[in-house]
Amino acid sequence: MKANVDETPVTVVGGGLAGCEAAWQLARRGVRVRLYEMRPVRRTEAHSTDWLGELVCSNSFRSASLTAAVGLLKNEMRRLDSVVMQVADRTAIPAGSALAVDRDRFAEQLTAAVCALPDVEIVRDELRELPAGVAIIATGPLTSPALSTALQQLFGEKHLYFYDAIAPIVTEPSIDRGIVFPASRWGKGGEDYLNCPMSREQYYRFVDELRAATVVPTREFERCVYFEGCMPIEEMARRGPDTLAFGPMRPVGLVDPKTGQRPFAVVQLRQDDAGASLYNIVGFQTKMTYPEQRRVFRLIPGLEHAEFVRLGSLHRNTFVNSPRLLLPTLQLANRHSTFLAGQLIGVEGYVESAAAGLLAAINAARLVHGMPCVVPPATTALGSLLHYVSDRRRRDFQPMNANYGIIPPLETRTRGHEKRLRLAERAAHDLDRWIEEHGLEVSRSVPDAAVEIGG
């Protein structure tokens, strides 16, 4: 049941996944929200629309299975009435065992859902300094220079940087269906991917061209630290000639029906829109120049005549040294009225970013209502992420995805698939108990504005 609305608004800065999730959670908990999104007043290097929650990298929310921690995280967010997960589920498109969305429909419907909330005021302007009162800063990887400076002055230390590389997208008619074949590895998820098979000779020629390709130079004042999940394909190739064959181009679980044999390597294409007119080159983030991308990627069998609707690019991501700055509640240690959320805190991935916004909003609402802030059990995917980013013992902090490796182990020894399922079962039990203990359940009905998500 929705509480009476508190008249003092919480300021949410940033209209990405974390900011949208935060605004939704606050409004559902009886708190007025003033949501700042600087687009279109100030553009970014990566966005192309004015929609809230625009997905600038992949359209994949990654695995939907409980054998992957991100699948567990999705379920935990659904349990807490996540608007991002509601919209993602409604705009899902075929992607094997993963959850992928039609990026345009997703952003459009998420924008509509947040804009329809009666207690949310959306301000299209750049916020250049830290707001007074209770606030959630969720400006993401492209924090504006003015606000970044304000944060830096507050922290008394420099930000850290890493780079997020974006994979290219090609049109379906330009894919040679006589060469590619539809299949998912080990048959999981049906035939949701298109596979471009490579012989040994084709693979090593492709690797040589990747390693020799011209890339966009890094500016001198920027320090480049790649996050493993977003490693540019050419950087992976430089680690060794066989790296790609054991990474994104591994052919295991795939048989080319034209030959009856497993290819030496494959490049997978994933559907990027509901109409199956666009395909993403999976795992092919890059910082090669545009002419080089067209030349090198057209060496891939089946993509000789590829039409690119988006080429790969590289943009700066900003994150803070969270273990030194944040409490486990996502409050700044030296300013308890200010919360940080999203990729800014050093979580990596769409789902993780939205989850941080969700948790920051729960605690911001409790702070407004005069209640103590809370932290999910470390045995949950949500709690393990918070523990990771706020653990003061951590040195050389780098961003982290949800994964079972940061969740406390079981008391009894179990391995593999069974171990992950038992960890997921324990997490679900502990999360339910935590929700009940702190009265975090919210009504599953639509808000007062009769928001029709996906309508």
VMD Tcl script that draws the C-alpha trace (Angstrom):
set ca {
  {0.00 0.00 0.00}
  {1.34 3.41 -0.97}
  {2.24 5.80 1.83}
  {1.14 9.43 2.01}
  {3.36 11.50 -0.26}
  {6.11 13.45 1.50}
  {6.09 17.03 0.21}
  {9.88 17.51 0.35}
  {11.22 16.14 -2.93}
  {14.26 13.93 -3.26}
  {16.49 15.06 -6.12}
  {17.56 12.34 -8.53}
  {20.30 13.36 -10.95}
  {20.49 11.33 -14.15}
  {17.77 9.75 -16.28}
  {19.51 6.49 -17.08}
  {18.52 3.07 -15.77}
  {19.63 3.81 -12.19}
  {17.91 7.20 -12.12}
  {14.66 5.88 -13.60}
  {14.61 2.97 -11.17}
  {15.30 5.33 -8.27}
  {12.49 7.70 -9.28}
  {10.04 4.79 -9.58}
  {10.99 3.29 -6.22}
  {10.80 6.64 -4.42}
  {7.39 7.49 -5.86}
  {6.09 4.03 -4.97}
  {7.19 4.67 -1.41}
  {5.39 7.96 -1.02}
  {8.23 10.36 -1.79}
  {8.08 13.22 -4.27}
  {10.90 13.23 -6.82}
  {12.62 15.89 -8.89}
  {14.47 14.01 -11.64}
  {17.15 15.92 -13.57}
  {18.16 14.76 -17.05}
  {20.46 17.10 -18.95}
  {19.58 15.83 -22.42}
  {18.65 17.47 -24.78}
  {19.97 20.71 -23.21}
  {23.41 19.13 -23.04}
  {24.28 16.17 -25.27}
  {26.68 13.32 -24.53}
  {29.20 11.53 -26.72}
  {27.22 8.27 -26.67}
  {23.47 9.02 -26.61}
  {21.45 9.61 -29.77}
  {17.92 10.22 -28.38}
  {16.26 12.20 -25.60}
  {14.57 9.15 -24.07}
  {15.19 8.18 -20.48}
  {16.99 4.88 -20.05}
  {18.53 4.86 -23.54}
  {20.75 1.79 -24.00}
  {23.94 3.05 -25.59}
  {25.88 -0.24 -25.66}
  {24.44 -3.72 -26.13}
  {20.71 -4.46 -26.07}
  {21.38 -7.50 -23.86}
  {20.68 -7.70 -20.13}
  {22.73 -10.90 -20.19}
  {21.77 -14.31 -18.82}
  {18.26 -15.02 -17.61}
  {19.32 -18.26 -15.93}
  {19.78 -18.73 -12.19}
  {23.08 -20.45 -12.96}
  {24.41 -16.94 -13.63}
  {24.41 -14.39 -10.81}
  {22.95 -11.71 -13.07}
  {19.93 -13.97 -13.57}
  {19.56 -14.16 -9.79}
  {19.91 -10.37 -9.59}
  {17.07 -9.95 -12.09}
  {14.79 -12.12 -9.96}
  {15.66 -10.16 -6.82}
  {14.84 -6.92 -8.59}
  {11.52 -8.31 -9.81}
  {10.76 -9.24 -6.21}
  {11.27 -5.56 -5.29}
  {8.97 -4.27 -8.05}
  {11.71 -3.03 -10.40}
  {10.37 -0.90 -13.24}
  {13.45 -1.61 -15.34}
  {12.79 -5.33 -15.14}
  {9.08 -4.87 -15.86}
  {9.83 -2.94 -19.04}
  {12.68 -5.27 -20.05}
  {10.40 -8.30 -19.72}
  {7.70 -6.59 -21.81}
  {10.08 -5.58 -24.60}
  {12.14 -8.79 -24.70}
  {13.20 -10.27 -28.02}
  {14.67 -13.73 -28.78}
  {18.21 -14.12 -27.38}
  {18.65 -17.74 -26.37}
  {19.19 -18.06 -22.64}
  {19.76 -14.30 -22.30}
  {17.33 -11.41 -21.79}
  {17.67 -8.96 -24.68}
  {15.30 -6.13 -25.53}
  {14.22 -4.01 -28.46}
  {16.26 -0.97 -27.43}
  {13.89 1.65 -28.88}
  {10.74 0.12 -27.40}
  {12.50 -0.34 -24.07}
  {13.59 3.30 -23.76}
  {10.26 4.60 -25.04}
  {8.23 2.54 -22.56}
  {10.54 3.24 -19.63}
  {10.27 6.97 -20.36}
  {6.47 6.71 -20.52}
  {6.31 4.82 -17.22}
  {8.43 7.33 -15.30}
  {6.81 10.39 -16.88}
  {3.35 9.11 -15.89}
  {4.20 8.94 -12.19}
  {2.18 11.70 -10.47}
  {4.85 12.44 -7.85}
  {7.78 12.76 -10.26}
  {8.81 16.09 -11.79}
  {11.22 15.74 -14.69}
  {13.58 18.67 -15.23}
  {15.39 18.74 -18.56}
  {18.44 20.72 -17.55}
  {22.03 20.22 -16.44}
  {22.57 20.25 -12.70}
  {25.99 21.80 -12.24}
  {26.42 21.41 -8.49}
  {25.39 19.00 -5.78}
  {21.77 19.57 -4.72}
  {20.75 20.38 -1.18}
  {18.64 17.97 0.82}
  {18.29 14.25 0.14}
  {19.64 13.39 -3.29}
  {20.63 10.41 -5.43}
  {23.44 11.03 -7.91}
  {23.06 8.54 -10.77}
  {24.75 10.38 -13.60}
  {26.33 7.24 -14.98}
  {29.49 6.84 -17.00}
  {29.12 10.22 -18.75}
  {28.87 12.58 -15.79}
  {29.02 16.18 -17.03}
  {32.30 18.07 -16.43}
  {30.61 20.60 -14.13}
  {29.04 18.03 -11.82}
  {32.15 15.86 -12.01}
  {34.16 18.83 -10.73}
  {31.68 19.37 -7.89}
  {31.97 15.71 -6.91}
  {35.73 15.84 -7.08}
  {35.80 18.86 -4.80}
  {33.57 17.04 -2.32}
  {35.66 13.88 -2.36}
  {39.01 15.62 -2.22}
  {40.48 13.11 -4.67}
  {40.51 12.43 -8.38}
  {38.00 10.26 -10.18}
  {38.99 6.99 -11.76}
  {38.27 6.24 -15.41}
  {37.75 3.24 -17.62}
  {36.43 2.87 -21.14}
  {33.30 1.21 -22.46}
  {33.45 0.00 -26.06}
  {30.27 -0.29 -28.17}
  {29.71 -3.15 -30.64}
  {28.55 -2.58 -34.24}
  {25.06 -3.34 -35.58}
  {24.33 -4.60 -39.12}
  {21.11 -4.86 -41.13}
  {19.56 -8.30 -41.60}
  {19.23 -8.07 -45.44}
  {22.97 -7.47 -45.73}
  {23.80 -10.77 -43.96}
  {24.54 -13.64 -46.35}
  {22.08 -16.34 -45.28}
  {23.83 -18.80 -47.57}
  {26.83 -18.74 -45.24}
  {25.54 -18.05 -41.72}
  {23.47 -20.57 -39.80}
  {20.99 -20.07 -36.93}
  {21.77 -21.80 -33.61}
  {22.51 -21.23 -29.94}
  {25.45 -22.92 -28.23}
  {24.46 -26.41 -27.09}
  {20.94 -25.76 -28.41}
  {20.06 -23.54 -25.46}
  {17.33 -21.10 -26.48}
  {16.63 -22.54 -29.91}
  {18.00 -20.76 -32.98}
  {18.18 -17.24 -31.60}
  {21.68 -16.39 -32.88}
  {23.09 -16.22 -36.39}
  {26.54 -17.78 -36.59}
  {29.27 -16.79 -39.05}
  {31.56 -19.84 -39.38}
  {35.31 -19.46 -39.91}
  {37.89 -21.94 -41.09}
  {41.33 -22.02 -39.51}
  {42.79 -19.94 -42.32}
  {39.97 -17.38 -42.19}
  {40.29 -17.05 -38.43}
  {44.02 -16.36 -38.33}
  {43.81 -13.92 -41.22}
  {41.04 -12.09 -39.35}
  {43.11 -11.96 -36.15}
  {46.10 -10.59 -38.07}
  {43.96 -7.82 -39.56}
  {42.47 -6.97 -36.18}
  {45.90 -6.65 -34.61}
  {47.16 -4.44 -37.44}
  {44.08 -2.20 -37.65}
  {44.25 1.53 -36.98}
  {42.51 2.58 -33.77}
  {41.24 5.89 -32.45}
  {44.05 7.39 -30.34}
  {43.52 7.96 -26.64}
  {43.88 11.57 -25.56}
  {46.92 12.29 -23.41}
  {45.00 13.47 -20.35}
  {42.89 10.31 -20.20}
  {44.06 7.22 -18.38}
  {42.85 4.04 -20.03}
  {41.85 1.06 -17.88}
  {39.71 -1.52 -19.65}
  {37.05 -3.46 -17.79}
  {37.29 -7.11 -18.86}
  {33.59 -7.35 -19.81}
  {34.02 -4.49 -22.32}
  {37.48 -5.30 -23.70}
  {37.76 -4.08 -27.32}
  {38.03 -7.00 -29.72}
  {41.37 -5.81 -31.11}
  {42.82 -5.56 -27.60}
  {41.76 -9.15 -26.94}
  {43.39 -10.24 -30.23}
  {46.67 -8.64 -29.15}
  {46.79 -10.88 -26.08}
  {47.52 -13.84 -28.33}
  {46.42 -15.36 -31.66}
  {44.14 -17.93 -30.00}
  {42.51 -15.62 -27.44}
  {39.37 -14.97 -29.50}
  {38.92 -18.64 -30.36}
  {38.63 -19.32 -26.62}
  {36.61 -16.16 -25.97}
  {33.74 -14.55 -27.91}
  {34.50 -16.63 -31.02}
  {34.59 -20.03 -29.33}
  {32.72 -22.59 -31.46}
  {31.81 -25.11 -28.73}
  {28.26 -26.40 -28.87}
  {27.79 -25.28 -32.48}
  {27.66 -27.43 -35.62}
  {27.35 -25.96 -39.11}
  {24.44 -27.87 -40.72}
  {25.98 -27.30 -44.16}
  {29.11 -29.28 -43.27}
  {28.04 -31.31 -40.24}
  {31.23 -30.11 -38.55}
  {32.10 -27.67 -35.80}
  {33.70 -24.53 -37.30}
  {37.19 -23.55 -36.20}
  {35.68 -20.31 -34.87}
  {32.40 -18.41 -35.09}
  {31.18 -14.84 -34.90}
  {27.69 -14.66 -33.40}
  {25.04 -12.12 -34.38}
  {22.24 -11.35 -31.93}
  {18.86 -9.89 -32.87}
  {18.72 -6.23 -31.84}
  {15.10 -5.24 -32.51}
  {11.63 -6.81 -32.36}
  {11.32 -6.92 -36.15}
  {14.60 -8.87 -36.53}
  {15.86 -6.26 -39.00}
  {19.03 -5.44 -37.04}
  {21.74 -7.70 -35.61}
  {24.46 -6.93 -33.05}
  {27.93 -8.46 -33.54}
  {28.22 -10.17 -30.15}
  {31.30 -9.34 -28.10}
  {32.81 -7.14 -30.82}
  {33.27 -3.90 -28.91}
  {35.97 -1.90 -30.64}
  {37.92 1.34 -30.82}
  {39.04 0.83 -34.43}
  {38.47 3.76 -36.75}
  {35.25 3.62 -38.76}
  {36.95 2.84 -42.12}
  {38.94 0.04 -40.48}
  {35.81 -1.41 -38.91}
  {34.10 -1.62 -42.29}
  {37.16 -3.22 -43.86}
  {38.01 -5.72 -41.12}
  {34.49 -6.78 -40.14}
  {33.61 -7.46 -43.79}
  {36.25 -10.20 -43.67}
  {33.81 -12.17 -41.48}
  {32.11 -14.89 -43.58}
  {28.52 -13.84 -44.19}
  {29.26 -10.15 -43.59}
  {31.18 -9.44 -46.80}
  {28.49 -6.95 -47.83}
  {27.40 -5.89 -44.35}
  {25.48 -2.64 -44.02}
  {26.36 -1.01 -40.69}
  {23.68 1.07 -39.00}
  {25.98 1.63 -36.03}
  {29.73 1.25 -35.89}
  {31.67 0.58 -32.74}
  {32.93 3.44 -30.61}
  {34.65 4.16 -27.34}
  {33.51 6.56 -24.64}
  {34.79 7.54 -21.25}
  {33.16 6.00 -18.22}
  {33.50 7.65 -14.83}
  {33.39 5.82 -11.52}
  {34.46 6.73 -8.02}
  {36.62 4.95 -5.48}
  {33.53 3.63 -3.71}
  {35.25 1.61 -0.93}
  {36.76 4.87 0.39}
  {33.69 7.04 -0.18}
  {30.51 5.01 0.34}
  {28.71 3.37 3.21}
  {27.05 0.00 2.46}
  {23.75 1.93 2.31}
  {25.11 3.84 -0.74}
  {25.31 7.05 1.29}
  {28.42 9.18 1.06}
  {30.40 8.64 4.24}
  {30.92 12.39 4.68}
  {27.45 13.48 3.51}
  {24.69 11.08 4.56}
  {21.94 12.95 2.70}
  {23.61 12.16 -0.64}
  {23.45 8.71 -2.22}
  {25.35 7.47 -5.26}
  {23.97 4.87 -7.66}
  {24.49 3.27 -11.05}
  {27.79 2.82 -12.85}
  {29.18 5.79 -10.97}
  {29.71 3.55 -7.91}
  {31.66 0.92 -9.84}
  {29.04 -1.65 -10.73}
  {29.22 -2.75 -14.36}
  {26.20 -3.68 -16.46}
  {22.65 -2.54 -17.10}
  {21.09 -4.75 -14.45}
  {23.65 -3.92 -11.80}
  {23.26 -0.17 -12.45}
  {19.49 -0.31 -12.12}
  {19.83 -2.43 -8.98}
  {22.01 0.24 -7.38}
  {19.35 2.84 -8.16}
  {16.72 0.61 -6.60}
  {18.66 0.17 -3.36}
  {19.65 3.84 -3.12}
  {15.98 4.80 -3.49}
  {14.83 2.37 -0.80}
  {17.25 3.97 1.63}
  {16.58 7.54 0.51}
  {12.86 6.96 1.12}
  {13.58 5.54 4.56}
  {15.79 8.53 5.37}
  {12.98 10.92 4.37}
  {10.50 8.99 6.52}
  {12.84 9.00 9.54}
  {13.64 5.29 9.35}
  {17.06 3.62 9.48}
  {18.71 2.69 6.21}
  {19.07 -1.00 5.39}
  {21.45 -3.29 3.51}
  {20.40 -6.57 1.85}
  {22.00 -9.78 3.13}
  {25.42 -10.46 1.61}
  {24.09 -13.86 0.54}
  {21.92 -12.15 -2.09}
  {23.12 -10.81 -5.43}
  {22.01 -7.34 -4.36}
  {23.80 -7.50 -1.02}
  {27.00 -8.96 -2.45}
  {27.31 -6.08 -4.90}
  {26.87 -3.51 -2.13}
  {29.43 -5.29 0.00}
  {31.92 -5.35 -2.87}
  {31.72 -1.63 -3.66}
  {31.75 -0.50 -0.01}
  {34.36 -2.85 1.48}
  {37.01 -0.48 2.90}
  {39.60 -3.24 2.89}
  {39.58 -3.30 -0.91}
  {42.56 -1.82 -2.74}
  {42.98 -1.01 -6.45}
  {39.19 -0.85 -6.86}
  {37.80 -1.77 -10.28}
  {34.16 -2.15 -11.47}
  {32.36 -5.44 -10.89}
  {29.51 -7.39 -12.44}
  {27.15 -9.53 -10.41}
  {28.78 -12.94 -10.04}
  {28.65 -15.89 -7.70}
  {32.31 -15.39 -6.82}
  {31.50 -12.41 -4.56}
  {28.62 -14.19 -2.75}
  {29.57 -15.98 0.52}
  {30.02 -19.74 -0.02}
  {27.65 -22.44 1.15}
  {28.34 -24.23 4.41}
  {28.54 -27.57 2.59}
  {30.78 -28.24 -0.41}
  {28.94 -28.34 -3.72}
  {30.22 -27.71 -7.21}
  {29.12 -26.45 -10.59}
  {25.48 -26.18 -11.60}
  {24.16 -27.59 -8.33}
  {26.22 -25.12 -6.30}
  {24.86 -22.10 -8.16}
  {21.27 -23.29 -7.86}
  {21.68 -23.79 -4.11}
  {23.21 -20.33 -3.76}
  {20.22 -18.93 -5.66}
  {17.80 -20.81 -3.43}
  {19.49 -19.48 -0.30}
  {19.49 -15.93 -1.73}
  {15.75 -16.04 -2.47}
  {15.00 -17.21 1.08}
  {17.22 -14.56 2.67}
  {15.83 -11.78 0.49}
  {12.23 -12.64 1.35}
  {13.09 -12.64 5.04}
  {14.86 -9.26 4.68}
  {11.90 -7.73 2.84}
  {9.48 -8.93 5.51}
  {11.72 -7.85 8.38}
  {11.98 -4.26 7.14}
  {8.50 -3.90 5.65}
  {9.81 -3.31 2.12}
  {6.90 -4.89 0.27}
  {5.11 -2.48 -2.06}
  {1.80 -2.84 -3.86}
  {2.06 -4.66 -7.17}
  {-0.79 -2.59 -8.61}
  {-0.05 0.29 -11.00}
  {0.52 3.74 -9.46}
  {-2.18 6.34 -9.02}
  {-1.48 7.72 -12.50}
  {-2.64 4.38 -13.95}
  {0.71 3.87 -15.60}
  {0.42 1.34 -18.37}
  {3.91 -0.06 -18.83}
  {4.14 -1.25 -22.37}
  {0.73 0.09 -23.25}
}
mol new
graphics top color blue
foreach p $ca { graphics top sphere $p radius 0.5 }
foreach p [lrange $ca 0 end-1] q [lrange $ca 1 end] { graphics top cylinder $p $q radius 0.2 }
display resetview
